[in-house]
């Protein structure tokens, strides 16, 4: 994607993220915000942020290694996948879609894999993400208390997911849009069996479990003990928001979700405390990604420049 084509999306996301932050912090007294920030216990905050970041990096890298070695290049070194997976997150600090550029460049230059094939392989994890998201929304909806808008979106996502998987796997789908099925982007999906996707879903479920534990610890650091029902509903909405282009550098979506649910809807904490909680999460997660990703990003630059010889086996 050229910079001229990508810039409008970045600007639009930045505008939305700033707008959400302004809404979340509007009317919050700075002194009250400072008092709320000072009440947080440092140890649980550190454990929550670093624990989730480490779990996300480990599980995300594992999922990518499995799909890349299975569908793109069986000989690709795991160390290269680790560098790609961890290093690209530095780009995600600026704008999340930029993370999708790294792997296609590497596999095209190093393994002669078409760009669309790599993009399709990476999106297997996105399908697993949506599967877990729909499951969490369903559990939250059954428990009650989930916003109606989130339930409606969850139903729509669930229906779309079922139709897509049926089209990919069921014999009846073979004659539907055959040219799409044969495209390089979707070829990986047609080769991905249910057992493979189940492994990816389990890995992404691990990411969500780590997120829930982290938010429970973070809330406890502020003296707020979320019930299991509130925790699942909170993470369901947060997961839904993370799929939308409403955050820059981790700021935007979390601020809106915290204030909307914890303060306005459930009234568990004050407006200032909800804003403080969200800012600690966003700032801590941002710093953790910068610290972990920077060494890998430095190694990523020469990895992307290296091209495999033309007379190689691929």
C-alpha positions in Angstrom: 0.0 0.0 0.0 1.4 3.4 -1.0 1.7 6.1 1.6 -0.8 8.2 -0.3 -3.4 5.5 -0.1 -2.7 4.5 3.5 -2.6 8.0 4.9 -6.4 8.7 4.8 -7.0 5.6 6.9 -4.4 6.6 9.4 -5.8 10.1 9.7 -9.3 8.9 10.1 -8.3 6.4 12.8 -6.3 9.2 14.6 -9.3 11.5 14.5 -11.6 8.8 15.9 -9.1 7.9 18.6 -8.6 11.5 19.7 -12.4 12.0 19.7 -12.9 9.0 22.0 -10.1 10.1 24.4 -11.6 13.6 24.5 -15.0 12.2 25.3 -13.6 9.9 28.0 -11.6 12.6 29.7 -14.0 15.4 29.1 -15.0 16.9 32.5 -12.5 14.9 34.4 -10.8 17.0 37.1 -7.0 16.7 36.6 -6.5 16.6 40.4 -9.0 13.8 40.7 -7.3 12.0 37.8 -3.9 12.3 39.5 -5.3 11.1 42.8 -6.8 8.0 41.1 -3.4 7.3 39.3 -1.6 7.5 42.7 -3.9 4.9 44.2 -2.8 2.1 41.8 -0.5 -0.5 43.3 2.6 -0.7 41.1 3.2 -4.5 41.4 -0.1 -5.7 40.1 0.0 -3.1 37.3 3.5 -4.3 36.2 2.4 -7.9 36.4 -0.8 -7.3 34.4 0.9 -5.4 31.6 4.0 -7.4 31.2 2.2 -10.7 31.7 -0.4 -10.0 29.0 2.3 -8.6 26.6 4.5 -11.7 27.0 1.5 -14.1 26.6 0.3 -12.2 23.4 3.8 -12.3 21.8 4.3 -16.0 22.6 0.9 -17.2 21.4 0.8 -14.9 18.4 4.2 -16.1 17.3 3.3 -19.7 17.8 0.2 -19.3 15.6 2.1 -17.6 12.8 4.8 -20.2 12.9 2.3 -23.0 12.5 0.4 -21.4 9.6 3.5 -20.1 7.8 5.4 -23.4 8.0 2.3 -25.4 7.0 1.1 -23.3 4.1 3.9 -21.0 2.8 7.4 -22.3 3.4 8.0 -25.4 5.5 11.7 -24.6 5.8 11.3 -21.1 7.2 13.3 -20.8 10.4 11.3 -20.3 13.5 13.7 -17.6 14.6 12.7 -15.6 11.5 9.1 -15.9 12.4 9.9 -14.7 16.0 11.6 -11.7 14.6 8.8 -10.9 12.2 6.0 -11.5 14.8 7.7 -9.5 17.5 9.4 -6.8 15.4 6.3 -5.9 13.4 4.5 -4.9 16.7 6.7 -1.7 16.7 4.8 -0.6 13.5 1.6 -1.5 15.2 2.3 1.1 17.9 1.8 3.7 15.2 -0.9 2.1 13.1 -2.1 -1.5 13.5 -2.6 -2.3 9.7 1.1 -1.6 9.2 1.8 -4.9 10.9 0.3 -6.8 7.9 3.0 -5.4 5.6 6.0 -7.1 7.1 5.4 -10.8 6.5 4.4 -10.4 2.8 7.7 -8.5 2.2 9.8 -11.2 3.9 8.2 -14.2 2.2 8.2 -12.6 -1.2 11.8 -11.6 -1.1 13.2 -14.6 0.8 10.9 -17.5 -0.3 9.3 -16.2 -3.5 5.8 -16.6 -1.9 3.2 -14.3 -3.6 2.1 -11.5 -1.4 -1.6 -12.5 -1.5 -0.7 -16.0 -0.3 1.0 -14.6 2.8 -1.8 -12.2 3.5 -4.3 -15.0 3.3 -2.2 -17.2 5.7 -2.0 -14.3 8.2 -5.8 -13.9 8.1 -6.3 -17.5 9.3 -5.4 -16.0 12.7 -8.0 -13.3 12.2 -10.7 -15.9 11.6 -9.6 -17.6 14.8 -9.8 -14.2 16.5 -13.4 -13.7 15.3 -14.3 -17.2 16.4 -13.2 -16.5 20.0 -14.8 -13.0 19.9 -18.2 -14.5 18.9 -17.9 -17.1 21.7 -17.1 -14.5 24.3 -19.9 -12.3 23.2 -22.3 -15.3 23.3 -21.3 -16.1 26.8 -21.7 -12.5 27.9 -25.1 -12.3 26.2 -26.3 -15.4 28.0 -25.0 -14.0 31.3 -27.0 -10.7 30.7 -25.9 -7.1 31.0 -24.1 -6.9 27.6 -25.0 -3.7 25.6 -27.6 -4.5 22.9 -25.4 -3.0 20.2 -22.6 -5.5 21.1 -25.1 -8.4 21.0 -26.4 -7.4 17.6 -22.9 -7.1 16.2 -22.0 -10.4 17.7 -25.0 -12.1 16.0 -24.0 -10.6 12.7 -20.3 -11.7 13.1 -21.4 -15.2 14.2 -23.7 -15.5 11.1 -20.9 -14.3 8.8 -18.4 -16.7 10.3 -20.7 -19.7 10.0 -21.4 -18.9 6.4 -17.7 -18.4 5.6 -16.7 -21.7 7.2 -19.5 -23.5 5.5 -18.5 -22.1 2.1 -14.9 -23.1 2.7 -15.4 -26.6 4.1 -18.8 -28.0 2.9 -19.1 -29.7 -0.5 -22.1 -27.5 -1.3 -19.8 -24.5 -1.3 -17.5 -25.8 -4.1 -19.7 -24.4 -6.8 -20.2 -21.0 -5.1 -17.9 -18.3 -6.3 -15.3 -20.8 -7.6 -12.9 -18.1 -8.8 -12.7 -16.6 -5.3 -12.0 -20.1 -3.9 -9.1 -20.5 -6.3 -7.6 -17.1 -5.5 -4.2 -17.0 -3.8 -5.6 -15.1 -0.9 -8.3 -17.8 -0.1 -6.2 -20.8 -1.1 -4.8 -21.1 2.4 -8.3 -21.1 3.9 -9.4 -23.9 1.6 -6.4 -26.0 2.7 -6.9 -25.3 6.4 -8.7 -28.1 8.0 -11.0 -27.8 11.0 -8.4 -29.4 13.3 -5.8 -26.7 12.2 -8.3 -23.9 12.8 -9.2 -25.4 16.2 -5.5 -25.2 17.2 -5.4 -21.5 16.2 -8.7 -20.9 18.1 -7.2 -22.4 21.2 -4.1 -20.2 20.9 -6.3 -17.1 20.5 -8.4 -18.2 23.4 -5.2 -18.2 25.4 -4.6 -14.6 24.4 -8.1 -13.6 25.6 -7.7 -15.5 28.8 -4.4 -13.6 29.4 -6.3 -10.4 28.7 -9.0 -11.2 31.2 -6.5 -12.0 33.9 -4.5 -8.9 33.2 -7.6 -6.6 33.4 -8.7 -8.3 36.6 -5.2 -7.6 38.1 -5.2 -4.1 36.8 -8.6 -3.3 38.3 -7.5 -4.9 41.6 -4.5 -2.5 41.6 -7.0 0.3 41.7 -9.1 -1.4 44.4 -11.8 -2.6 42.0 -12.6 -6.3 42.1 -14.5 -7.2 39.0 -17.0 -10.0 39.2 -16.6 -12.9 36.6 -19.7 -11.6 34.9 -18.5 -8.0 34.6 -15.0 -9.2 33.6 -16.3 -11.3 30.7 -18.7 -8.6 29.5 -16.0 -5.9 29.7 -13.5 -8.0 27.7 -16.2 -8.9 25.2 -16.8 -5.2 24.4 -13.0 -4.5 24.5 -12.3 -7.3 22.1 -15.0 -6.0 19.8 -13.5 -2.5 19.9 -10.0 -3.8 19.2 -11.3 -5.1 15.8 -12.3 -1.5 14.8 -9.9 1.3 13.6 -10.5 3.4 16.7 -7.2 3.4 18.4 -3.7 4.8 17.8 -0.8 3.5 19.9 -3.3 1.7 22.1 -5.2 4.9 23.0 -8.8 5.5 22.1 -10.8 2.3 22.3 -9.7 1.3 25.9 -10.6 4.8 27.2 -14.0 4.6 25.7 -14.8 1.1 27.0 -13.6 1.8 30.5 -15.6 5.0 31.0 -18.7 3.7 29.2 -18.9 0.4 31.1 -17.1 0.8 34.5 -18.3 4.4 35.2 -21.4 5.2 33.1 -23.1 1.9 32.8 -22.1 -0.2 35.8 -21.2 2.8 38.1 -18.4 0.7 39.7 -15.9 3.6 39.8 -15.9 7.3 39.3 -15.3 8.9 35.9 -11.8 9.9 36.9 -11.0 6.4 38.2 -12.2 4.7 35.0 -10.1 7.1 32.9 -7.1 6.5 35.1 -7.5 2.8 34.8 -7.6 3.0 31.0 -4.7 5.4 30.7 -2.5 3.0 32.9 -3.4 0.1 30.6 -2.7 2.0 27.4 0.5 3.5 28.6 1.8 0.4 30.2 1.0 -1.8 27.1 2.6 0.8 24.8 5.8 0.9 26.9 5.9 -2.9 27.1 5.6 -3.2 23.3 8.3 -0.6 22.7 10.7 -2.4 25.1 10.1 -5.9 23.7 9.7 -5.0 20.0 12.6 -2.6 19.5 15.4 -5.3 19.6 13.4 -7.5 17.2 12.7 -4.5 14.9 16.4 -3.8 14.7 16.9 -7.4 13.5 13.9 -7.2 11.2 15.5 -4.6 8.9 18.3 -6.7 7.5 15.9 -9.7 7.5 13.6 -7.9 5.1 16.4 -6.7 2.9 17.9 -10.2 2.4 16.8 -11.8 -0.7 17.1 -15.5 -1.5 19.2 -16.4 -4.5 17.2 -16.8 -7.7 18.6 -20.4 -8.3 17.4 -21.6 -4.9 14.9 -24.4 -4.6 12.0 -21.9 -4.1 
